[in-house]
């Protein structure tokens, strides 16, 4: 190769894409022709026997990724897991008991965006099998009883409406009265749920106030941030942990990078709003791979005398 700079050719672009996934160069499969607009990709490990990793673009045997708790065996990319899958991954078998599952979302504003909120709730419930975006309850993690809440980004982006806020507030209150360690695992790309207006914003204060009482009573709160944790969720309970853990390469922040860039008109540093960037800047305490999360939660509880 010569040192002469020239316009990169097709093969060079392909090589760059292979070496720097996510760098903006065309990915290999798109280089052959124009990208067709299509439906947004499904969350989680895509259907089919083989799948292409979003992290390293390697072709991965689906079963192998599933056995590794939906993590890429080549590069450690963490795919979405549902709240129910998370329960299976973390809790000793058969010990999880759901709290407040009977709370149902309503449509207090009669809100309509692309479709009426009331209809959206029913469709999301049917699609995800969840009644709202948070699952709360108690169970045993390596024989230690904990109170645990998990938000699920597949239900209206894991956004915090009245039911999510109420379930989490009750979770924290039960953890306080029963003197249980508290774990909240966030997967919320949506922040507050705009469909419920001011009522959804109030959930931030309600859950945070419950956490303040829990803290005053001496409780241990471990917040686990997973991809994505954004908006009003990141700006309230998710940031209030005594310990804040995160999964590798999770997107964590308030407003999205495009919004920030358009507002302040400054080039954002590389890795902005990732777990690794936030660990470096002191916003989170540890990055923990999914396979280690159960053991590390148990260890943290023991260490803190929970
Ligand atoms: Zn990978």
Boltz pocket constraint, residues with backbone or C-beta under 6 A from the ligand:
constraints:
  - pocket:
      binder: B
      contacts: [[A, 53], [A, 54], [A, 55], [A, 56], [A, 57], [A, 58], [A, 72], [A, 73], [A, 74], [A, 75], [A, 76], [A, 77]]
      max_distance: 6.0
